[in-house]
Amino acid sequence: MKVFAAAAVLAGIAVAGGASAQNLITNGSFEAAGTTGHGAITSPWTYSATFGTDTSHPATIIQYNSTNGYDSGAFGEPIPTAPQIVGDPDAPGNFAAYFVADDATETLSQTVHLDAGTYTIGFSAYIPRNGFNNSGDATFTGIVAAQPLVTFSVHASSSQVQTWQTWAQTVNIATAGDYLTSFVYQSGPAPAADVVIDDVFIVKGDITPGIPEPATWALMIMGFGGAGAMMRRRRTAAAAA
């Protein structure tokens, strides 16, 4: 029982250590925009667009699991909550960003100052079924901390429809400076495919599954030492009896 208790303490330490990381992207889960009303994309995110025939459906903030139409939902299709990404300290929350305009180019961007060092970056994207079934295609590009993570065509992603996909990696920033995170959606003629995104993050350090940070290693070693000491005391007490 004493060894189990020590293991439980170690697990708590590891979780607490991971939770202490800070997301350098502000409002990376788009929750602030959601609380101020659907469709409100708030600073420091910058939204820009060039519209063709469709000027009435700019990128918006939608609520998860909602059967509402635009602009608070994905035209009646409930979007499931994005999964928590390992390394992202922010929970997905209740809202996500939705790109849906036809015949348009839309960009959502944010600039973050980074010191030289190692960072973990990433985001998630989702292709709704009703958008995929539209005749017009769309392409989407995700860049985090000036690192291109993915470019895909919606119609070429049939196996990924209605499935959250995550792109995450570690990067080494050689020179301190301002680094751009941007998402570019380019859609074809109406009706075009659409894309939902969430969980945009930049975290200092290499936050990868199953690889504790140095401080966590030190705490774990101390914990295992304590567990070993308890086991030795238990054996000594049993021998004396």
Secondary structure, DSSP 8 states (H G I E B T S, - for coil): -HHHHHHHHHHHHHHHHHHT--BSSTTTT-HHHHHT-TT---TTSEEEEEESS--S---EEEETT----TTTSBTTB--------TT--S--TTEEEEE--SSEEEEEEEEEEE-SEEEEEEEEEEB-HHHHTSSB-EEEEEEETTEEEEEEESTT-GGGBTS-EEEEEEEEE-S-EEEEEEEEEEE-SSSB--EEEEEEEEEES---TT---HHHHHHHHHHHHHHHHHHHHHHHHHHH-
